[in-house]
Amino acid sequence: MIHEDAAAAIDLGGAGAQFRALISSCGVYALNSRARISVTGSDRVRWLNGMVTNNVRDLQVGYGVYGFLLNPQGRILADMYAYNHGESMVVETDKAQLARILETFDRYIIMDDVEVADVSGQSPTIVMTGPKAREMARAAGFEIPDLQPLQFAKIQWRDKELTVIRGDNPCVESYEFQSSPTDKDAVNAALVSAGAALVGSIALEWLRIASGIPLYGIDIREKDLPQETGQDRALNFTKGCYVGQEIVERIRSRGAVHRQFTGFLIDGKLPDPGIELQREGKKAGEITSVAAIPLGDATRNVALGYVRREVAATSRTLEHGNLKATAVNLPFREFFQ
């Protein structure tokens, strides 16, 4: 999933308290790392559908999907959301992926009536996340309609028009408020005044890992194949052809990949990301993200990464020196009980 950063990386009042707000109440933060790409022209839907792994062709106005951008060998170049705004499609991604996506898009526009434009910064985004997000938004004067994950709508607030998008975190409710640059601070201040806690990047990273959401560039790399990442929601097998589709379909027809994305419970000191895990002296997996997350009066050392399927079928405990890592299903449900 796309990296969601805080307004600043500073620890505003303690990351532990911020994390508790995100999972039990509500936290608010800005998406400073978000990039947006507008896709217009009469061929926009057909063309974009041929670029990404999910079904854009049948996407209704007011809805979005998560998907991958692949190379012809089926390797993952980027991840993104695509939203149907009617007269345009809007692709949202992390700024770190923007240049590659724009370069790839430009390469595949040949005789198509398609125009691609970087519109990052035109609609800054404030996010509310937590089980009380909608309640606190209402207290701040925002009337959010019933929305499905990745559905969006226009709303009025203090004579201003905003776009609200429901996020797709599987563990906590989340709403994104897109406004004009001049209204961003007022939106943020109103939500904080209603009781939402300002949260920083540490607590957001803990939430990402606890929720089992992979980050492109860290947990999802160009060397990875789509089905290895466990992000089935990014794939559609009935939409028709797209770049890299042949490889994705071949993997599906064969029924399995060699590795699978997973969570790990760590017994021992928190390891560094990137370490190799072994089983009986043979490479059996790797760790990509790590976190020591507070849980009650204790701290749980957890990680995201990959395990080889044949190893997971016989034993879920891997080693790295004295460290033991037990593969578990995602998300880490104990943080959300």
C-alpha positions, 0 to 999 in steps of 0.5 A, spaced: 500 500 500 501 507 498 506 511 504 501 515 508 506 520 512 504 525 517 505 533 517 511 532 520 516 526 523 516 529 530 513 525 536 507 530 538 506 528 545 508 520 544 508 515 539 505 510 544 499 515 545 498 517 538 498 509 536 492 508 541 488 514 539 489 511 532 486 504 534 481 506 539 479 513 538 481 517 532 488 521 529 489 526 524 495 527 520 496 530 513 498 526 507 504 530 505 507 524 501 501 524 496 502 525 489 496 525 484 496 524 476 490 527 472 488 522 466 484 526 461 482 525 453 477 520 450 481 514 450 483 515 458 479 509 461 481 504 455 488 506 456 488 506 463 485 499 463 491 497 459 496 499 464 494 497 471 492 490 474 485 492 476 479 493 473 478 501 471 474 499 465 468 498 469 469 503 475 463 507 476 464 515 477 465 516 485 469 510 486 476 507 486 481 501 486 488 499 488 492 496 483 499 495 480 503 498 474 507 492 471 513 491 466 512 486 461 516 481 465 510 482 470 514 485 475 512 491 480 514 498 477 509 502 482 502 501 486 497 506 486 489 508 486 485 510 480 479 514 481 473 515 476 472 523 477 467 522 471 471 527 466 478 524 468 481 519 472 485 521 477 491 516 479 494 517 486 500 514 489 506 516 493 511 522 491 517 517 490 513 513 485 511 519 481 517 520 476 517 512 474 509 512 473 509 519 469 515 516 465 512 509 464 505 512 462 508 517 457 512 511 453 505 507 452 501 513 450 502 512 442 496 514 438 491 515 444 487 521 445 490 521 452 493 527 456 497 526 463 498 531 468 501 532 475 496 535 479 500 534 486 499 539 491 492 542 488 488 538 493 492 537 499 489 532 504 488 531 511 486 524 514 482 522 520 483 515 522 480 510 528 474 507 530 471 514 532 473 518 526 466 519 523 463 521 530 469 526 531 468 529 523 461 530 525 462 534 531 467 538 527 461 539 522 463 535 517 457 530 514 460 524 511 455 520 507 455 512 507 461 510 503 464 504 501 472 503 502 475 507 496 468 511 494 468 518 494 463 524 494 463 532 494 461 535 501 460 542 503 463 545 510 463 552 512 461 554 505 467 550 502 467 544 497 471 538 499 472 531 497 471 526 502 474 519 500 473 513 505 480 509 506 481 502 505 485 500 511 482 493 513 483 494 521 480 501 522 476 506 519 479 512 515 477 518 511 481 523 507 479 530 506 481 533 500 481 541 500 484 547 496 491 549 499 488 555 502 483 551 506 487 545 509 489 548 515 482 550 517 480 543 516 486 540 520 484 545 526 477 543 526 478 536 526 483 537 532 478 541 536 473 536 535 478 531 539 482 528 534 489 527 536 495 529 532 499 523 530 506 523 527 510 518 522 512 513 528 505 512 530 503 511 523 508 506 521 506 502 527 499 502 524 501 500 517 505 494 520 500 492 525 495 492 519 499 488 515 499 493 509 506 493 505 509 499 502 512 500 495 520 500 495 520 497 502 515 491 502 514 491 495 520 491 490 521 491 483 523 484 483 517 481 486 511 478 483 504 481 484 501 474 487 507 474 492 505 480 495 498 477 498 495 484 495 489 480 491 485 486 491 490 489 486 488 484 481 482 483 476 482 476 472 477 478 467 478 485 465 482 484 459 489 485 457 494 490 460 502 490 461 505 484 464 498 480 464 501 474 461 505 473 467 500 474 472 495 469 468 501 464 468 502 464 475 494 464 476 494 458 472 499 454 475 496 455 482 502 458 486 508 462 487 514 460 491 514 466 496 508 469 500 507 475 504 506 474 511 507 477 518 512 475 523 512 475 531 519 476 533 522 472 539 528 476 541 531 483 539 528 487 534 532 485 527 534 490 522 530 490 515 532 486 510 535 480 514 535 473 511 531 468 515 533 460 515 530 454 516 535 448 517 540 452 514 537 454 508 534 460 506 527 460 508 524 467 508 526 475 509 524 481 513 522 487 510 519 492 515 520 491 523 516 495 529 516 494 536 509 496 538 506 498 544 500 493 547 498 494 553 503 494 558 508 490 554 511 491 547 510 486 541 516 485 536 513 484 529 515 484 522 513 484 515 516 480 510 516 473 506 516 466 507 517 460 502 511 456 501 514 449 502 517 452 508 511 455 511 507 448 509 511 444 514 514 449 520 512 457 521 518 458 525 524 461 522 531 463 525 536 468 524 542 466 529 539 467 536 533 470 533 526 466 532 521 469 527 514 465 527 510 467 521 503 469 522 497 471 518 496 478 517 493 483 520 496 482 527 489 482 530 491 483 537 492 490 536 485 491 534 481 487 539 
